[in-house]
């Protein structure tokens, strides 16, 4: 997490999980990398593979287009460290409930 201008903590983008989201959503939409490449007008698919592997993020304009193509929102595509901590909280809560159940 990063410290924001107001002293609060701003979430950092988790590139790997964001790439996994892009890959999963692309597959769920039934779109190949080649088809996505054509839709964006890219000469080669390298940028898309880079997004999917978490090496880079789409530029904001491409992110808006990607969300529209995939029928989702930018918020659903981008994964943050904050999202990761929420998942951990859910797991911890489940452990507590399970422990109470078997006690």
ABEGO torsion letter per residue (X at the ends): XBBBAAGBBBBBBBAAAAAAAAAAAAAAAGBBAAAAAAAAGBABAAAAAAAAAGABBBBAAAAAAAAAAAGBBAAAABBBAAAAAAAAAAAAAAAAAAAAAAX
